[in-house]
Amino acid sequence: EEIEFEEEIRKFSQPIQEGVMQITTSWMRQGLEQGITQGLEQGIAQGLEQGIAQGLEQGIAQGLEQGIAQGLEREKVLVIRLLKRKFGDEAINVDLEARIMALNIDVIERLGEEILDFSTVEDLVEWLKKLKPSK
């Protein structure tokens, strides 16, 4: 197309050729500017869309993680409250509370059930001693 265009232009006189080239150059510049503008707009729109989607995804993941952590924390606090109610506030000392707060979810749930079987604080201490060190 470009070669055909140049051949057609050569048929005109020099002043007309220059005028046609100026118009053509102007159109090309306008086309480039429009292309750049559209490209930027599309890029920004896609970037925002991806950013929002990624932000939502991260927000949901972070919210779930925080919710699980808060739920576990509340479950530990509940187990400690139940133990204090069963054996008295003084019987569950700070060290024992710290050991319970360090337990993972599976162990804290088992402990919640075992509370019913404990007769003394010593039963609790023995139960905790039987746990594997990684728990």
N, CA, C and O atoms as CSV, one atom per row, in Angstrom:
chain,resi,resn,atom,element,x,y,z
A,1,GLU,N,N,0.817,-1.190,0.000
A,1,GLU,CA,C,0.000,0.000,0.000
A,1,GLU,C,C,0.858,1.249,0.000
A,1,GLU,O,O,0.566,2.211,-0.710
A,2,GLU,N,N,1.905,1.234,0.788
A,2,GLU,CA,C,2.768,2.399,0.887
A,2,GLU,C,C,3.449,2.695,-0.450
A,2,GLU,O,O,3.564,3.853,-0.852
A,3,ILE,N,N,3.901,1.641,-1.135
A,3,ILE,CA,C,4.569,1.813,-2.430
A,3,ILE,C,C,3.580,2.371,-3.452
A,3,ILE,O,O,3.911,3.280,-4.213
A,4,GLU,N,N,2.375,1.827,-3.465
A,4,GLU,CA,C,1.347,2.315,-4.390
A,4,GLU,C,C,1.037,3.782,-4.108
A,4,GLU,O,O,0.869,4.575,-5.034
A,5,PHE,N,N,0.962,4.135,-2.835
A,5,PHE,CA,C,0.678,5.510,-2.441
A,5,PHE,C,C,1.768,6.443,-2.964
A,5,PHE,O,O,1.467,7.491,-3.535
A,6,GLU,N,N,3.032,6.065,-2.770
A,6,GLU,CA,C,4.152,6.891,-3.232
A,6,GLU,C,C,4.143,7.037,-4.749
A,6,GLU,O,O,4.430,8.117,-5.267
A,7,GLU,N,N,3.820,5.972,-5.463
A,7,GLU,CA,C,3.758,6.038,-6.929
A,7,GLU,C,C,2.666,7.001,-7.379
A,7,GLU,O,O,2.859,7.763,-8.326
A,8,GLU,N,N,1.523,6.967,-6.706
A,8,GLU,CA,C,0.426,7.868,-7.061
A,8,GLU,C,C,0.801,9.317,-6.787
A,8,GLU,O,O,0.472,10.202,-7.578
A,9,ILE,N,N,1.486,9.570,-5.677
A,9,ILE,CA,C,1.877,10.935,-5.316
A,9,ILE,C,C,2.846,11.502,-6.344
A,9,ILE,O,O,2.772,12.688,-6.667
A,10,ARG,N,N,3.737,10.694,-6.855
A,10,ARG,CA,C,4.732,11.158,-7.838
A,10,ARG,C,C,4.075,11.702,-9.108
A,10,ARG,O,O,4.695,12.468,-9.846
A,11,LYS,N,N,2.858,11.324,-9.359
A,11,LYS,CA,C,2.144,11.794,-10.549
A,11,LYS,C,C,1.743,13.264,-10.424
A,11,LYS,O,O,1.468,13.931,-11.421
A,12,PHE,N,N,1.713,13.766,-9.158
A,12,PHE,CA,C,1.311,15.151,-8.934
A,12,PHE,C,C,2.523,16.072,-8.984
A,12,PHE,O,O,3.666,15.621,-8.925
A,13,SER,N,N,2.252,17.380,-9.094
A,13,SER,CA,C,3.343,18.366,-9.080
A,13,SER,C,C,3.925,18.451,-7.672
A,13,SER,O,O,3.309,18.001,-6.706
A,14,GLN,N,N,5.126,19.037,-7.570
A,14,GLN,CA,C,5.861,19.127,-6.302
A,14,GLN,C,C,5.032,19.802,-5.209
A,14,GLN,O,O,4.952,19.247,-4.113
A,15,PRO,N,N,4.416,20.951,-5.431
A,15,PRO,CA,C,3.638,21.592,-4.357
A,15,PRO,C,C,2.479,20.715,-3.874
A,15,PRO,O,O,2.185,20.683,-2.679
A,16,ILE,N,N,1.824,20.010,-4.787
A,16,ILE,CA,C,0.715,19.139,-4.400
A,16,ILE,C,C,1.246,17.941,-3.618
A,16,ILE,O,O,0.625,17.506,-2.648
A,17,GLN,N,N,2.400,17.403,-4.038
A,17,GLN,CA,C,3.016,16.275,-3.318
A,17,GLN,C,C,3.304,16.666,-1.869
A,17,GLN,O,O,3.022,15.909,-0.940
A,18,GLU,N,N,3.872,17.867,-1.692
A,18,GLU,CA,C,4.205,18.331,-0.343
A,18,GLU,C,C,2.938,18.491,0.507
A,18,GLU,O,O,2.934,18.142,1.687
A,19,GLY,N,N,1.884,19.010,-0.085
A,19,GLY,CA,C,0.621,19.172,0.638
A,19,GLY,C,C,0.037,17.831,1.053
A,19,GLY,O,O,-0.427,17.665,2.181
A,20,VAL,N,N,0.065,16.872,0.124
A,20,VAL,CA,C,-0.448,15.534,0.429
A,20,VAL,C,C,0.381,14.897,1.538
A,20,VAL,O,O,-0.172,14.266,2.439
A,21,MET,N,N,1.688,15.055,1.481
A,21,MET,CA,C,2.569,14.466,2.504
A,21,MET,C,C,2.323,15.113,3.873
A,21,MET,O,O,2.351,14.429,4.897
A,22,GLN,N,N,2.081,16.429,3.890
A,22,GLN,CA,C,1.789,17.102,5.161
A,22,GLN,C,C,0.488,16.565,5.765
A,22,GLN,O,O,0.406,16.292,6.962
A,23,ILE,N,N,-0.521,16.422,4.907
A,23,ILE,CA,C,-1.805,15.899,5.379
A,23,ILE,C,C,-1.629,14.464,5.874
A,23,ILE,O,O,-2.145,14.100,6.931
A,24,THR,N,N,-0.902,13.653,5.108
A,24,THR,CA,C,-0.666,12.254,5.477
A,24,THR,C,C,0.092,12.168,6.796
A,24,THR,O,O,-0.250,11.370,7.669
A,25,THR,N,N,1.122,12.995,6.933
A,25,THR,CA,C,1.915,13.009,8.171
A,25,THR,C,C,1.041,13.427,9.353
A,25,THR,O,O,1.141,12.860,10.441
A,26,SER,N,N,0.187,14.421,9.129
A,26,SER,CA,C,-0.708,14.878,10.188
A,26,SER,C,C,-1.657,13.758,10.615
A,26,SER,O,O,-1.877,13.543,11.807
A,27,TRP,N,N,-2.213,13.051,9.638
A,27,TRP,CA,C,-3.114,11.937,9.950
A,27,TRP,C,C,-2.385,10.823,10.700
A,27,TRP,O,O,-2.921,10.229,11.635
A,28,MET,N,N,-1.162,10.554,10.273
A,28,MET,CA,C,-0.377,9.504,10.948
A,28,MET,C,C,-0.125,9.894,12.403
A,28,MET,O,O,-0.244,9.068,13.308
A,29,ARG,N,N,0.225,11.169,12.615
A,29,ARG,CA,C,0.486,11.646,13.970
A,29,ARG,C,C,-0.780,11.530,14.822
A,29,ARG,O,O,-0.726,11.085,15.968
A,30,GLN,N,N,-1.919,11.936,14.250
A,30,GLN,CA,C,-3.185,11.829,14.971
A,30,GLN,C,C,-3.516,10.365,15.283
A,30,GLN,O,O,-3.977,10.043,16.378
A,31,GLY,N,N,-3.277,9.501,14.324
A,31,GLY,CA,C,-3.525,8.073,14.539
A,31,GLY,C,C,-2.649,7.515,15.647
A,31,GLY,O,O,-3.110,6.747,16.492
A,32,LEU,N,N,-1.366,7.913,15.637
A,32,LEU,CA,C,-0.454,7.458,16.694
A,32,LEU,C,C,-0.905,7.972,18.058
A,32,LEU,O,O,-0.929,7.226,19.036
A,33,GLU,N,N,-1.262,9.260,18.112
A,33,GLU,CA,C,-1.702,9.839,19.382
A,33,GLU,C,C,-2.960,9.140,19.899
A,33,GLU,O,O,-3.072,8.838,21.087
A,34,GLN,N,N,-3.901,8.889,18.991
A,34,GLN,CA,C,-5.116,8.184,19.396
A,34,GLN,C,C,-4.797,6.764,19.855
A,34,GLN,O,O,-5.365,6.277,20.833
A,35,GLY,N,N,-3.895,6.111,19.148
A,35,GLY,CA,C,-3.496,4.751,19.525
A,35,GLY,C,C,-2.841,4.723,20.895
A,35,GLY,O,O,-3.120,3.848,21.716
A,36,ILE,N,N,-1.966,5.692,21.130
A,36,ILE,CA,C,-1.289,5.765,22.433
A,36,ILE,C,C,-2.312,6.046,23.535
A,36,ILE,O,O,-2.286,5.416,24.592
A,37,THR,N,N,-3.214,7.001,23.276
A,37,THR,CA,C,-4.236,7.338,24.270
A,37,THR,C,C,-5.117,6.132,24.584
A,37,THR,O,O,-5.370,5.822,25.749
A,38,GLN,N,N,-5.579,5.458,23.536
A,38,GLN,CA,C,-6.422,4.276,23.749
A,38,GLN,C,C,-5.649,3.179,24.476
A,38,GLN,O,O,-6.181,2.514,25.366
A,39,GLY,N,N,-4.394,3.001,24.087
A,39,GLY,CA,C,-3.571,1.980,24.750
A,39,GLY,C,C,-3.393,2.279,26.228
A,39,GLY,O,O,-3.488,1.385,27.068
A,40,LEU,N,N,-3.133,3.548,26.542
A,40,LEU,CA,C,-2.980,3.940,27.948
A,40,LEU,C,C,-4.280,3.731,28.718
A,40,LEU,O,O,-4.277,3.193,29.825
A,41,GLU,N,N,-5.390,4.162,28.121
A,41,GLU,CA,C,-6.681,3.998,28.798
A,41,GLU,C,C,-6.989,2.528,29.051
A,41,GLU,O,O,-7.427,2.153,30.139
A,42,GLN,N,N,-6.755,1.702,28.036
A,42,GLN,CA,C,-7.009,0.270,28.207
A,42,GLN,C,C,-6.062,-0.333,29.241
A,42,GLN,O,O,-6.464,-1.162,30.057
A,43,GLY,N,N,-4.800,0.091,29.196
A,43,GLY,CA,C,-3.823,-0.423,30.163
A,43,GLY,C,C,-4.186,-0.045,31.586
A,43,GLY,O,O,-4.094,-0.863,32.502
A,44,ILE,N,N,-4.603,1.210,31.765
A,44,ILE,CA,C,-5.002,1.664,33.103
A,44,ILE,C,C,-6.237,0.902,33.574
A,44,ILE,O,O,-6.305,0.457,34.719
A,45,ALA,N,N,-7.216,0.757,32.672
A,45,ALA,CA,C,-8.445,0.038,33.040
A,45,ALA,C,C,-8.141,-1.406,33.421
A,45,ALA,O,O,-8.650,-1.910,34.423
A,46,GLN,N,N,-7.312,-2.068,32.622
A,46,GLN,CA,C,-6.961,-3.460,32.928
A,46,GLN,C,C,-6.160,-3.543,34.221
A,46,GLN,O,O,-6.364,-4.445,35.033
A,47,GLY,N,N,-5.248,-2.592,34.402
A,47,GLY,CA,C,-4.451,-2.582,35.627
A,47,GLY,C,C,-5.314,-2.398,36.860
A,47,GLY,O,O,-5.123,-3.074,37.871
A,48,LEU,N,N,-6.277,-1.470,36.771
A,48,LEU,CA,C,-7.191,-1.256,37.895
A,48,LEU,C,C,-8.023,-2.498,38.170
A,48,LEU,O,O,-8.198,-2.909,39.318
A,49,GLU,N,N,-8.528,-3.082,37.102
A,49,GLU,CA,C,-9.350,-4.286,37.246
A,49,GLU,C,C,-8.555,-5.407,37.914
A,49,GLU,O,O,-9.036,-6.062,38.839
A,50,GLN,N,N,-7.340,-5.611,37.433
A,50,GLN,CA,C,-6.500,-6.665,38.014
A,50,GLN,C,C,-6.120,-6.320,39.447
A,50,GLN,O,O,-6.086,-7.192,40.315
A,51,GLY,N,N,-5.835,-5.040,39.691
A,51,GLY,CA,C,-5.473,-4.620,41.042
A,51,GLY,C,C,-6.614,-4.814,42.024
A,51,GLY,O,O,-6.409,-5.267,43.150
A,52,ILE,N,N,-7.817,-4.466,41.588
A,52,ILE,CA,C,-8.992,-4.642,42.451
A,52,ILE,C,C,-9.228,-6.120,42.727
A,52,ILE,O,O,-9.482,-6.516,43.865
A,53,ALA,N,N,-9.142,-6.936,41.672
A,53,ALA,CA,C,-9.348,-8.383,41.851
A,53,ALA,C,C,-8.308,-8.965,42.799
A,53,ALA,O,O,-8.630,-9.756,43.685
A,54,GLN,N,N,-7.055,-8.560,42.600
A,54,GLN,CA,C,-5.983,-9.073,43.457
A,54,GLN,C,C,-6.170,-8.573,44.889
A,54,GLN,O,O,-5.955,-9.319,45.844
A,55,GLY,N,N,-6.571,-7.310,45.036
A,55,GLY,CA,C,-6.810,-6.762,46.369
A,55,GLY,C,C,-7.934,-7.486,47.090
A,55,GLY,O,O,-7.830,-7.782,48.280
A,56,LEU,N,N,-9.012,-7.772,46.360
A,56,LEU,CA,C,-10.122,-8.520,46.958
A,56,LEU,C,C,-9.674,-9.904,47.396
A,56,LEU,O,O,-9.995,-10.365,48.492
A,57,GLU,N,N,-8.929,-10.554,46.517
A,57,GLU,CA,C,-8.438,-11.906,46.823
A,57,GLU,C,C,-7.578,-11.895,48.084
A,57,GLU,O,O,-7.746,-12.726,48.977
A,58,GLN,N,N,-6.655,-10.936,48.138
A,58,GLN,CA,C,-5.779,-10.841,49.307
A,58,GLN,C,C,-6.573,-10.474,50.555
A,58,GLN,O,O,-6.302,-10.983,51.643
A,59,GLY,N,N,-7.554,-9.588,50.396
A,59,GLY,CA,C,-8.381,-9.192,51.534
A,59,GLY,C,C,-9.178,-10.352,52.098
A,59,GLY,O,O,-9.278,-10.520,53.314
A,60,ILE,N,N,-9.743,-11.153,51.204
A,60,ILE,CA,C,-10.511,-12.322,51.644
A,60,ILE,C,C,-9.602,-13.314,52.355
A,60,ILE,O,O,-9.948,-13.832,53.417
A,61,ALA,N,N,-8.434,-13.577,51.764
A,61,ALA,CA,C,-7.490,-14.522,52.373
A,61,ALA,C,C,-7.042,-14.025,53.745
A,61,ALA,O,O,-6.984,-14.792,54.707
A,62,GLN,N,N,-6.728,-12.736,53.823
A,62,GLN,CA,C,-6.278,-12.172,55.096
A,62,GLN,C,C,-7.413,-12.197,56.124
A,62,GLN,O,O,-7.185,-12.481,57.300
A,63,GLY,N,N,-8.627,-11.899,55.677
A,63,GLY,CA,C,-9.778,-11.928,56.580
A,63,GLY,C,C,-10.031,-13.319,57.128
A,63,GLY,O,O,-10.305,-13.490,58.316
A,64,LEU,N,N,-9.939,-14.317,56.251
A,64,LEU,CA,C,-10.116,-15.705,56.701
A,64,LEU,C,C,-9.045,-16.088,57.711
A,64,LEU,O,O,-9.330,-16.693,58.745
A,65,GLU,N,N,-7.816,-15.726,57.393
A,65,GLU,CA,C,-6.696,-16.054,58.284
A,65,GLU,C,C,-6.895,-15.410,59.654
A,65,GLU,O,O,-6.704,-16.054,60.686
A,66,GLN,N,N,-7.278,-14.143,59.652
A,66,GLN,CA,C,-7.503,-13.450,60.921
A,66,GLN,C,C,-8.693,-14.047,61.668
A,66,GLN,O,O,-8.663,-14.185,62.891
A,67,GLY,N,N,-9.735,-14.397,60.926
A,67,GLY,CA,C,-10.914,-15.002,61.550
A,67,GLY,C,C,-10.588,-16.325,62.213
A,67,GLY,O,O,-11.043,-16.601,63.324
A,68,ILE,N,N,-9.804,-17.140,61.535
A,68,ILE,CA,C,-9.400,-18.436,62.098
A,68,ILE,C,C,-8.548,-18.222,63.344
A,68,ILE,O,O,-8.741,-18.889,64.360
A,69,ALA,N,N,-7.606,-17.285,63.258
A,69,ALA,CA,C,-6.736,-17.012,64.408
A,69,ALA,C,C,-7.553,-16.503,65.601
A,69,ALA,O,O,-7.319,-16.912,66.738
A,70,GLN,N,N,-8.501,-15.618,65.337
A,70,GLN,CA,C,-9.338,-15.097,66.420
A,70,GLN,C,C,-10.226,-16.190,67.007
A,70,GLN,O,O,-10.440,-16.244,68.218
A,71,GLY,N,N,-10.738,-17.056,66.139
A,71,GLY,CA,C,-11.563,-18.168,66.617
A,71,GLY,C,C,-10.773,-19.098,67.519
A,71,GLY,O,O,-11.268,-19.530,68.560
A,72,LEU,N,N,-9.547,-19.408,67.124
A,72,LEU,CA,C,-8.681,-20.271,67.935
A,72,LEU,C,C,-8.376,-19.603,69.275
A,72,LEU,O,O,-8.407,-20.250,70.322
A,73,GLU,N,N,-8.085,-18.317,69.230
A,73,GLU,CA,C,-7.787,-17.574,70.456
A,73,GLU,C,C,-8.987,-17.621,71.409
A,73,GLU,O,O,-8.824,-17.832,72.610
A,74,ARG,N,N,-10.167,-17.426,70.876
A,74,ARG,CA,C,-11.376,-17.447,71.709
A,74,ARG,C,C,-11.631,-18.839,72.275
A,74,ARG,O,O,-12.083,-18.982,73.411
A,75,GLU,N,N,-11.339,-19.863,71.479
A,75,GLU,CA,C,-11.529,-21.236,71.954
A,75,GLU,C,C,-10.566,-21.530,73.109
A,75,GLU,O,O,-10.943,-22.183,74.082
A,76,LYS,N,N,-9.346,-21.056,73.004
A,76,LYS,CA,C,-8.366,-21.250,74.084
A,76,LYS,C,C,-8.820,-20.533,75.353
A,76,LYS,O,O,-8.738,-21.077,76.454
A,77,VAL,N,N,-9.295,-19.311,75.180
A,77,VAL,CA,C,-9.770,-18.535,76.331
A,77,VAL,C,C,-10.965,-19.231,76.977
A,77,VAL,O,O,-11.076,-19.258,78.203
A,78,LEU,N,N,-11.849,-19.788,76.174
A,78,LEU,CA,C,-13.005,-20.509,76.705
A,78,LEU,C,C,-12.562,-21.731,77.511
A,78,LEU,O,O,-13.093,-21.980,78.594
A,79,VAL,N,N,-11.603,-22.490,76.998
A,79,VAL,CA,C,-11.107,-23.669,77.716
A,79,VAL,C,C,-10.512,-23.246,79.062
A,79,VAL,O,O,-10.744,-23.900,80.078
A,80,ILE,N,N,-9.756,-22.168,79.067
A,80,ILE,CA,C,-9.167,-21.683,80.324
A,80,ILE,C,C,-10.273,-21.247,81.295
A,80,ILE,O,O,-10.198,-21.538,82.488
A,81,ARG,N,N,-11.285,-20.558,80.793
A,81,ARG,CA,C,-12.402,-20.147,81.655
A,81,ARG,C,C,-13.113,-21.359,82.246
A,81,ARG,O,O,-13.476,-21.360,83.422
A,82,LEU,N,N,-13.311,-22.392,81.426
A,82,LEU,CA,C,-13.964,-23.612,81.926
A,82,LEU,C,C,-13.111,-24.290,82.998
A,82,LEU,O,O,-13.629,-24.759,84.011
A,83,LEU,N,N,-11.799,-24.337,82.762
A,83,LEU,CA,C,-10.900,-24.942,83.761
A,83,LEU,C,C,-10.924,-24.147,85.066
A,83,LEU,O,O,-10.949,-24.731,86.149
A,84,LYS,N,N,-10.917,-22.826,84.966
A,84,LYS,CA,C,-10.956,-21.990,86.170
A,84,LYS,C,C,-12.286,-22.159,86.900
A,84,LYS,O,O,-12.331,-22.163,88.130
A,85,ARG,N,N,-13.348,-22.295,86.146
A,85,ARG,CA,C,-14.654,-22.493,86.774
A,85,ARG,C,C,-14.712,-23.846,87.483
A,85,ARG,O,O,-15.307,-23.971,88.554
A,86,LYS,N,N,-14.084,-24.858,86.873
A,86,LYS,CA,C,-14.121,-26.202,87.457
A,86,LYS,C,C,-13.202,-26.319,88.673
A,86,LYS,O,O,-13.574,-26.909,89.688
A,87,PHE,N,N,-11.982,-25.742,88.559
A,87,PHE,CA,C,-10.979,-25.940,89.619
A,87,PHE,C,C,-10.689,-24.690,90.447
A,87,PHE,O,O,-9.951,-24.769,91.429
A,88,GLY,N,N,-11.248,-23.549,90.078
A,88,GLY,CA,C,-10.980,-22.309,90.801
A,88,GLY,C,C,-9.902,-21.490,90.092
A,88,GLY,O,O,-8.995,-22.038,89.466
A,89,ASP,N,N,-10.022,-20.169,90.205
A,89,ASP,CA,C,-9.076,-19.264,89.534
A,89,ASP,C,C,-7.633,-19.502,89.962
A,89,ASP,O,O,-6.718,-19.457,89.139
A,90,GLU,N,N,-7.437,-19.755,91.247
A,90,GLU,CA,C,-6.074,-19.913,91.766
A,90,GLU,C,C,-5.414,-21.196,91.268
A,90,GLU,O,O,-4.189,-21.260,91.168
A,91,ALA,N,N,-6.201,-22.202,90.959
A,91,ALA,CA,C,-5.649,-23.500,90.551
A,91,ALA,C,C,-5.000,-23.428,89.162
A,91,ALA,O,O,-4.070,-24.183,88.878
A,92,ILE,N,N,-5.478,-22.538,88.308
A,92,ILE,CA,C,-4.922,-22.416,86.954
A,92,ILE,C,C,-3.974,-21.222,86.969
A,92,ILE,O,O,-4.391,-20.077,86.788
A,93,ASN,N,N,-2.691,-21.508,87.187
A,93,ASN,CA,C,-1.700,-20.436,87.290
A,93,ASN,C,C,-1.270,-19.927,85.903
A,93,ASN,O,O,-1.684,-20.453,84.870
A,94,VAL,N,N,-0.440,-18.903,85.918
A,94,VAL,CA,C,0.014,-18.254,84.683
A,94,VAL,C,C,0.768,-19.228,83.780
A,94,VAL,O,O,0.582,-19.210,82.563
A,95,ASP,N,N,1.612,-20.073,84.359
A,95,ASP,CA,C,2.373,-21.041,83.558
A,95,ASP,C,C,1.445,-22.038,82.866
A,95,ASP,O,O,1.635,-22.370,81.696
A,96,LEU,N,N,0.452,-22.502,83.594
A,96,LEU,CA,C,-0.509,-23.449,83.026
A,96,LEU,C,C,-1.322,-22.780,81.906
A,96,LEU,O,O,-1.589,-23.384,80.867
A,97,GLU,N,N,-1.703,-21.529,82.143
A,97,GLU,CA,C,-2.416,-20.774,81.102
A,97,GLU,C,C,-1.554,-20.631,79.854
A,97,GLU,O,O,-2.044,-20.803,78.737
A,98,ALA,N,N,-0.288,-20.321,80.034
A,98,ALA,CA,C,0.625,-20.146,78.894
A,98,ALA,C,C,0.759,-21.444,78.102
A,98,ALA,O,O,0.796,-21.429,76.871
A,99,ARG,N,N,0.833,-22.566,78.819
A,99,ARG,CA,C,0.931,-23.871,78.129
A,99,ARG,C,C,-0.321,-24.134,77.303
A,99,ARG,O,O,-0.238,-24.630,76.179
A,100,ILE,N,N,-1.466,-23.803,77.856
A,100,ILE,CA,C,-2.729,-24.018,77.141
A,100,ILE,C,C,-2.817,-23.085,75.926
A,100,ILE,O,O,-3.247,-23.505,74.852
A,101,MET,N,N,-2.415,-21.836,76.094
A,101,MET,CA,C,-2.473,-20.867,74.992
A,101,MET,C,C,-1.530,-21.248,73.848
A,101,MET,O,O,-1.722,-20.805,72.716
A,102,ALA,N,N,-0.516,-22.063,74.135
A,102,ALA,CA,C,0.444,-22.477,73.104
A,102,ALA,C,C,-0.035,-23.692,72.300
A,102,ALA,O,O,0.595,-24.065,71.311
A,103,LEU,N,N,-1.140,-24.305,72.717
A,103,LEU,CA,C,-1.629,-25.509,72.034
A,103,LEU,C,C,-2.227,-25.174,70.666
A,103,LEU,O,O,-2.764,-24.086,70.458
A,104,ASN,N,N,-2.122,-26.136,69.734
A,104,ASN,CA,C,-2.735,-25.933,68.413
A,104,ASN,C,C,-4.220,-26.290,68.474
A,104,ASN,O,O,-4.710,-26.775,69.494
A,105,ILE,N,N,-4.917,-26.048,67.392
A,105,ILE,CA,C,-6.373,-26.207,67.353
A,105,ILE,C,C,-6.832,-27.628,67.675
A,105,ILE,O,O,-7.798,-27.815,68.414
A,106,ASP,N,N,-6.146,-28.629,67.124
A,106,ASP,CA,C,-6.555,-30.018,67.364
A,106,ASP,C,C,-6.455,-30.383,68.840
A,106,ASP,O,O,-7.347,-31.020,69.399
A,107,VAL,N,N,-5.367,-29.972,69.451
A,107,VAL,CA,C,-5.138,-30.310,70.864
A,107,VAL,C,C,-6.097,-29.534,71.759
A,107,VAL,O,O,-6.619,-30.078,72.732
A,108,ILE,N,N,-6.328,-28.265,71.433
A,108,ILE,CA,C,-7.227,-27.468,72.275
A,108,ILE,C,C,-8.651,-28.032,72.214
A,108,ILE,O,O,-9.376,-27.990,73.208
A,109,GLU,N,N,-9.051,-28.558,71.053
A,109,GLU,CA,C,-10.381,-29.175,70.948
A,109,GLU,C,C,-10.456,-30.467,71.766
A,109,GLU,O,O,-11.468,-30.742,72.410
A,110,ARG,N,N,-9.385,-31.251,71.736
A,110,ARG,CA,C,-9.359,-32.472,72.568
A,110,ARG,C,C,-9.408,-32.106,74.039
A,110,ARG,O,O,-10.108,-32.744,74.825
A,111,LEU,N,N,-8.660,-31.072,74.406
A,111,LEU,CA,C,-8.647,-30.626,75.800
A,111,LEU,C,C,-10.043,-30.171,76.227
A,111,LEU,O,O,-10.468,-30.440,77.351
A,112,GLY,N,N,-10.754,-29.482,75.333
A,112,GLY,CA,C,-12.115,-29.047,75.642
A,112,GLY,C,C,-13.018,-30.212,76.010
A,112,GLY,O,O,-13.887,-30.079,76.872
A,113,GLU,N,N,-12.819,-31.349,75.363
A,113,GLU,CA,C,-13.609,-32.544,75.681
A,113,GLU,C,C,-13.095,-33.231,76.944
A,113,GLU,O,O,-13.883,-33.733,77.744
A,114,GLU,N,N,-11.784,-33.252,77.121
A,114,GLU,CA,C,-11.169,-33.937,78.268
A,114,GLU,C,C,-11.491,-33.254,79.594
A,114,GLU,O,O,-11.460,-33.894,80.644
A,115,ILE,N,N,-11.799,-31.965,79.553
A,115,ILE,CA,C,-12.116,-31.236,80.790
A,115,ILE,C,C,-13.166,-31.982,81.607
A,115,ILE,O,O,-13.106,-32.007,82.836
A,116,LEU,N,N,-14.113,-32.579,80.927
A,116,LEU,CA,C,-15.198,-33.291,81.616
A,116,LEU,C,C,-14.685,-34.487,82.413
A,116,LEU,O,O,-15.308,-34.895,83.393
A,117,ASP,N,N,-13.548,-35.049,81.995
A,117,ASP,CA,C,-13.010,-36.238,82.663
A,117,ASP,C,C,-12.010,-35.913,83.771
A,117,ASP,O,O,-11.687,-36.784,84.579
A,118,PHE,N,N,-11.517,-34.678,83.824
A,118,PHE,CA,C,-10.531,-34.322,84.845
A,118,PHE,C,C,-11.215,-34.160,86.201
A,118,PHE,O,O,-12.260,-33.519,86.317
A,119,SER,N,N,-10.596,-34.759,87.225
A,119,SER,CA,C,-11.115,-34.597,88.587
A,119,SER,C,C,-10.332,-33.538,89.337
A,119,SER,O,O,-10.859,-32.871,90.228
A,120,THR,N,N,-9.056,-33.389,88.965
A,120,THR,CA,C,-8.189,-32.432,89.656
A,120,THR,C,C,-7.324,-31.700,88.631
A,120,THR,O,O,-7.237,-32.094,87.469
A,121,VAL,N,N,-6.690,-30.627,89.094
A,121,VAL,CA,C,-5.751,-29.899,88.231
A,121,VAL,C,C,-4.587,-30.803,87.865
A,121,VAL,O,O,-4.016,-30.679,86.781
A,122,GLU,N,N,-4.231,-31.717,88.773
A,122,GLU,CA,C,-3.137,-32.645,88.495
A,122,GLU,C,C,-3.466,-33.522,87.282
A,122,GLU,O,O,-2.573,-33.870,86.511
A,123,ASP,N,N,-4.740,-33.879,87.111
A,123,ASP,CA,C,-5.149,-34.639,85.916
A,123,ASP,C,C,-4.846,-33.833,84.646
A,123,ASP,O,O,-4.377,-34.379,83.648
A,124,LEU,N,N,-5.120,-32.542,84.704
A,124,LEU,CA,C,-4.830,-31.654,83.573
A,124,LEU,C,C,-3.332,-31.600,83.301
A,124,LEU,O,O,-2.894,-31.722,82.157
A,125,VAL,N,N,-2.555,-31.416,84.357
A,125,VAL,CA,C,-1.098,-31.333,84.208
A,125,VAL,C,C,-0.553,-32.627,83.619
A,125,VAL,O,O,0.292,-32.584,82.726
A,126,GLU,N,N,-1.014,-33.765,84.096
A,126,GLU,CA,C,-0.566,-35.063,83.561
A,126,GLU,C,C,-0.955,-35.212,82.092
A,126,GLU,O,O,-0.174,-35.707,81.280
A,127,TRP,N,N,-2.161,-34.781,81.766
A,127,TRP,CA,C,-2.621,-34.862,80.369
A,127,TRP,C,C,-1.714,-34.018,79.465
A,127,TRP,O,O,-1.339,-34.443,78.373
A,128,LEU,N,N,-1.370,-32.822,79.939
A,128,LEU,CA,C,-0.491,-31.942,79.161
A,128,LEU,C,C,0.908,-32.547,79.010
A,128,LEU,O,O,1.541,-32.406,77.964
A,129,LYS,N,N,1.387,-33.227,80.071
A,129,LYS,CA,C,2.719,-33.851,80.006
A,129,LYS,C,C,2.770,-34.960,78.967
A,129,LYS,O,O,3.816,-35.199,78.364
A,130,LYS,N,N,1.648,-35.640,78.754
A,130,LYS,CA,C,1.611,-36.755,77.802
A,130,LYS,C,C,1.625,-36.298,76.338
A,130,LYS,O,O,1.844,-37.100,75.430
A,131,LEU,N,N,1.393,-35.019,76.129
A,131,LEU,CA,C,1.394,-34.509,74.748
A,131,LEU,C,C,2.801,-34.562,74.171
A,131,LEU,O,O,3.791,-34.470,74.897
A,132,LYS,N,N,2.871,-34.711,72.863
A,132,LYS,CA,C,4.173,-34.664,72.189
A,132,LYS,C,C,4.717,-33.245,72.318
A,132,LYS,O,O,3.938,-32.292,72.334
A,133,PRO,N,N,6.036,-33.084,72.410
A,133,PRO,CA,C,6.636,-31.758,72.588
A,133,PRO,C,C,6.262,-30.756,71.489
A,133,PRO,O,O,6.228,-29.553,71.746
A,134,SER,N,N,5.980,-31.234,70.262
A,134,SER,CA,C,5.666,-30.318,69.160
A,134,SER,C,C,4.294,-29.687,69.310
A,134,SER,O,O,3.982,-28.713,68.625
A,135,LYS,N,N,3.486,-30.220,70.185
A,135,LYS,CA,C,2.131,-29.693,70.363
A,135,LYS,C,C,2.231,-28.577,71.341
A,135,LYS,O,O,1.222,-27.954,71.672
